[in-house]
Amino acid sequence: MPAVQSLARTVVLDRRHLSAEAVKTAMRCGAALHLHFDRTGPVWMLSDGRRVSDEAAKFVLASVNVVSVGEDLFCGATSQTFRYVD
C-alpha cells in the first residue's frame, strides 16, 4: 500500500525533525554540538552529554544559524564543534 508507506516515511522524517528541533533548542540555550569518531563511525553529542543521531545532526547542520567553530583536524574535513548563532 503506497499510502501507508508514504505515511510511515513522513512519520520517520517528522521524528527526525523534532529531534533536530530539540537539538537546535538546546544549542540556542548555549549547548555546543560535538562530533567524534569511534569504530562504528561518527558520534554526535551535545555538550550537556546527550547523544544526537546522525540524521538529526545533518538537519541541524543545514541550518543557517549553526556554524562550525575551531579548526579542522585535516584539510577538507568536517569541523568537530558547532554552535548556534543569531
C-alpha atoms as a printed R data frame, in Angstrom:
   type eleno elety resid chain resno      x      y      z
1  ATOM     1    CA   MET     A     1  0.000  0.000  0.000
2  ATOM     2    CA   PRO     A     2  1.780  3.129 -1.201
3  ATOM     3    CA   ALA     A     3 -0.179  5.469  1.080
4  ATOM     4    CA   VAL     A     4  0.831  3.554  4.205
5  ATOM     5    CA   GLN     A     5  4.491  3.515  3.153
6  ATOM     6    CA   SER     A     6  4.389  7.236  2.434
7  ATOM     7    CA   LEU     A     7  2.794  7.926  5.813
8  ATOM     8    CA   ALA     A     8  5.414  5.799  7.604
9  ATOM     9    CA   ARG     A     9  8.204  7.693  5.834
10 ATOM    10    CA   THR     A    10  6.584 11.003  6.838
11 ATOM    11    CA   VAL     A    11  6.394  9.909 10.489
12 ATOM    12    CA   VAL     A    12 10.098  8.983 10.463
13 ATOM    13    CA   LEU     A    13 11.012 12.351  8.932
14 ATOM    14    CA   ASP     A    14  8.811 14.149 11.463
15 ATOM    15    CA   ARG     A    15 10.518 12.294 14.326
16 ATOM    16    CA   ARG     A    16 13.939 13.265 12.941
17 ATOM    17    CA   HIS     A    17 12.781 16.861 12.524
18 ATOM    18    CA   LEU     A    18 11.536 17.020 16.111
19 ATOM    19    CA   SER     A    19 14.829 15.600 17.262
20 ATOM    20    CA   ALA     A    20 16.696 18.205 15.233
21 ATOM    21    CA   GLU     A    21 14.491 20.955 16.677
22 ATOM    22    CA   ALA     A    22 15.244 19.720 20.204
23 ATOM    23    CA   VAL     A    23 18.962 19.854 19.398
24 ATOM    24    CA   LYS     A    24 18.675 23.381 17.991
25 ATOM    25    CA   THR     A    25 16.714 24.455 21.068
26 ATOM    26    CA   ALA     A    26 19.482 23.137 23.325
27 ATOM    27    CA   MET     A    27 22.052 24.889 21.152
28 ATOM    28    CA   ARG     A    28 20.103 28.168 21.357
29 ATOM    29    CA   CYS     A    29 20.403 27.836 25.141
30 ATOM    30    CA   GLY     A    30 24.194 27.523 24.901
31 ATOM    31    CA   ALA     A    31 24.960 23.854 24.216
32 ATOM    32    CA   ALA     A    32 27.543 23.012 21.556
33 ATOM    33    CA   LEU     A    33 27.279 20.090 19.143
34 ATOM    34    CA   HIS     A    34 30.408 17.924 19.074
35 ATOM    35    CA   LEU     A    35 31.495 15.266 16.590
36 ATOM    36    CA   HIS     A    36 33.938 12.465 17.203
37 ATOM    37    CA   PHE     A    37 34.552  9.134 15.540
38 ATOM    38    CA   ASP     A    38 34.699  5.673 17.036
39 ATOM    39    CA   ARG     A    39 34.980  2.244 15.417
40 ATOM    40    CA   THR     A    40 31.319  2.383 14.303
41 ATOM    41    CA   GLY     A    41 31.563  5.802 12.642
42 ATOM    42    CA   PRO     A    42 30.554  9.357 13.556
43 ATOM    43    CA   VAL     A    43 29.208 10.058 17.052
44 ATOM    44    CA   TRP     A    44 27.390 13.346 17.683
45 ATOM    45    CA   MET     A    45 26.870 14.678 21.213
46 ATOM    46    CA   LEU     A    46 25.691 17.872 22.794
47 ATOM    47    CA   SER     A    47 27.974 19.456 25.364
48 ATOM    48    CA   ASP     A    48 25.401 18.513 28.037
49 ATOM    49    CA   GLY     A    49 26.093 14.817 27.315
50 ATOM    50    CA   ARG     A    50 23.036 13.918 25.220
51 ATOM    51    CA   ARG     A    51 23.672 11.847 22.104
52 ATOM    52    CA   VAL     A    52 22.351 13.105 18.776
53 ATOM    53    CA   SER     A    53 21.520 10.838 15.848
54 ATOM    54    CA   ASP     A    54 23.475 11.275 12.639
55 ATOM    55    CA   GLU     A    55 20.239 12.152 10.812
56 ATOM    56    CA   ALA     A    56 19.290 14.846 13.337
57 ATOM    57    CA   ALA     A    57 22.813 16.283 13.206
58 ATOM    58    CA   LYS     A    58 22.557 16.587  9.413
59 ATOM    59    CA   PHE     A    59 19.281 18.510  9.759
60 ATOM    60    CA   VAL     A    60 20.844 20.782 12.392
61 ATOM    61    CA   LEU     A    61 23.974 21.464 10.331
62 ATOM    62    CA   ALA     A    62 21.788 22.534  7.398
63 ATOM    63    CA   SER     A    63 20.513 25.453  9.495
64 ATOM    64    CA   VAL     A    64 21.972 28.852  8.623
65 ATOM    65    CA   ASN     A    65 22.214 29.616 12.362
66 ATOM    66    CA   VAL     A    66 24.553 26.694 13.108
67 ATOM    67    CA   VAL     A    67 28.209 27.361 12.395
68 ATOM    68    CA   SER     A    68 31.434 25.445 12.872
69 ATOM    69    CA   VAL     A    69 33.893 26.779 15.417
70 ATOM    70    CA   GLY     A    70 37.525 25.916 15.805
71 ATOM    71    CA   GLU     A    71 39.719 24.332 13.200
72 ATOM    72    CA   ASP     A    72 39.535 21.144 11.168
73 ATOM    73    CA   LEU     A    73 41.975 18.402 12.035
74 ATOM    74    CA   PHE     A    74 42.617 17.667  8.350
75 ATOM    75    CA   CYS     A    75 42.209 19.905  5.312
76 ATOM    76    CA   GLY     A    76 38.684 19.499  3.931
77 ATOM    77    CA   ALA     A    77 37.452 17.521  6.942
78 ATOM    78    CA   THR     A    78 34.319 18.368  8.898
79 ATOM    79    CA   SER     A    79 34.774 20.612 11.900
80 ATOM    80    CA   GLN     A    80 34.198 18.850 15.211
81 ATOM    81    CA   THR     A    81 32.406 21.597 17.137
82 ATOM    82    CA   PHE     A    82 29.324 23.569 16.126
83 ATOM    83    CA   ARG     A    83 27.453 26.419 17.837
84 ATOM    84    CA   TYR     A    84 24.179 28.246 17.333
85 ATOM    85    CA   VAL     A    85 24.441 31.941 16.419
86 ATOM    86    CA   ASP     A    86 21.733 34.589 15.936
